[in-house]
Amino acid sequence: MKLYCSIALLLCLCALWASAQPAAVPTAEEVQKITAAAPAKPTATPLRPRRLLVFSRSDAVKHTAIPYGAKAVEIMGQKTGAYAAVNSDDLAIFAPERLKDFDAVFFNNGYGFKLDESARRALMEFVESGKGLAGIHAASANFVGWPEGTRLFHAKFKSHPWTPKDEWAVMNEDPTHPLNAAFDGKGFRVKDEIYVFSDFHRHRVRVLLSLDLADERTAKVPHTDTYVPISWLHTVGKGRVFFCSLGHVHDLFWTPAILQHYLDGIQFALGDLKADAEPTPAAREWAFTALLADRTADIRPPLDAL
C-alpha cells in the first residue's frame, strides 16, 4: 500500500512539475518558418480594420504549442493585414467594456481557466450580438460546468485516441467550401493529436474536415467513436464560430495549408469572409461515397504536398 501511495504521489508531483514548466518559445528559425508559411494576403479584404483577441491562458497542463499558435496568429495578421492580434492571458479582458474593442476572440489551445458569471455573460453576449469566436485544439476542453459555453463550440473534449506517433487520414467533407480552399479539394494525412468529443451534434454545425475511419491505418487505433469531426463552423445568434481540433504538434504552425485554414476560419469569425454555415448532414455521406469510388490507392497526400 505504501508503495502504491508513493507512486501516486510521484505521479502527481510530476504532473504538477510539468504544468509549471514554462512553455517553449519559438526560436528565431521557427519564427522565420512560420512567417514564410503564412498566407501572403487575406482571402477576403477586411470591411474595416479588425482587432482579434488571442487568448492563450491555460490553468491546467499547458500545451507547448500555445506560444507557437500565438505567434502564428500574430504573424498572419501582420503579414496579410486581415486583423491586428492582441495577445492576452488576463481573465479581466472578458469585461464587457474591454471585449467591445474586439471583433472576434481566438481561444489558443489553453484550457482549465474559469470565467466568472459576468465574464460568461459578456462572452455569450459578445458572440450572440454579431461578433466572432474561433478556437483550436484544447479550446474544446474549456467551459466545464457551463453548458451554454460548451455550446459555443458545440463540442467538449473527451479523449485523444490518435496521437502524433503516426499520420492519420483526414476526409475533406466539403471540398468546395471557402474555408477548405487550402486543401485543393482533397483529403490529406496529418501527424497530430486527434480529439474525440462529447456534446457534439452533427446536424447543428457545418463540418469541414473529419477523420477518415475507412482508412486502414487510422481505423486500427482502438476507439469507440464512429464519427470524429475535426473542423467545423456554425452560427450562434448573429455571431460566427469556427473550430479546428488540429494544433498539438509545433510543425503545424509552419504548414501552409493549416495556416491558410486557420486564417480563413478567423476571417469568417471576423465577418469578412462570407461562407455558408448552414448544417449539411448529408455532406459526410457524399464525401465518403466519392472517396470510396476512387480507393484503388491512397489518394491523400501529406499536408506539405498541398
WOGI-V214840 format. One record per backbone hydrogen bond with DSSP energy under -1.0 kcal/mol. NH is the residue of the N-H (numbers start at 0). CO is the residue of the C=O. Records with the same first field share a line. If there is no record, write none. Layout:
NH=CO + CO
This chain:
4=0
5=1
6=2
7=3
8=4
9=5
10=6
11=7
12=8
13=9
14=10
15=11
16=12
17=13
18=14
19=15
30=26
31=27
32=28
33=29
34=30
35=31
36=32
37=33
51=83
52=103
53=85
54=105
55=87
58=110
59=110
65=62
68=64
69=65
70=66
71=67
72=68
73=69
74=70
75=71
76=72
77=73
78=74
79=75
80=76
83=49
85=51
87=53
92=89
93=90
94=91
97=94
98=94
99=95
100=97
101=98
102=50
103=50
104=131
105=52
106=133
107=54
108=106
119=115
120=116
121=117
122=118
123=119
124=120
125=121
126=122
127=123
128=124
129=126
130=125
131=102
132=239
133=104
134=241
135=106
136=243
138=135
139=136
140=137
141=138
145=142
149=145
150=146
151=148
154=149
155=197
156=139
157=195
158=195
165=162
167=189
169=187
170=209
172=170 + 207
176=173
179=176
180=177
182=179
183=180
185=182
187=169
188=300
189=167
193=161
195=158
197=155
203=200
205=232
207=230
208=230
209=170
210=227
211=168
212=210
214=211
218=214
219=215
220=217
229=208
230=208
231=242
232=205
233=240
235=238
237=127
238=235
239=130
240=233
241=132
242=231
243=134
244=229
251=248
252=249
253=250
254=251
258=254
259=255
260=256
261=257
262=258
263=259
264=260
265=261
266=262
267=263
268=264
269=265
271=266
272=266
282=279
285=281
286=282
287=283
288=284
289=285
290=286
291=287
292=288
293=290
294=291
302=188
304=301
305=302
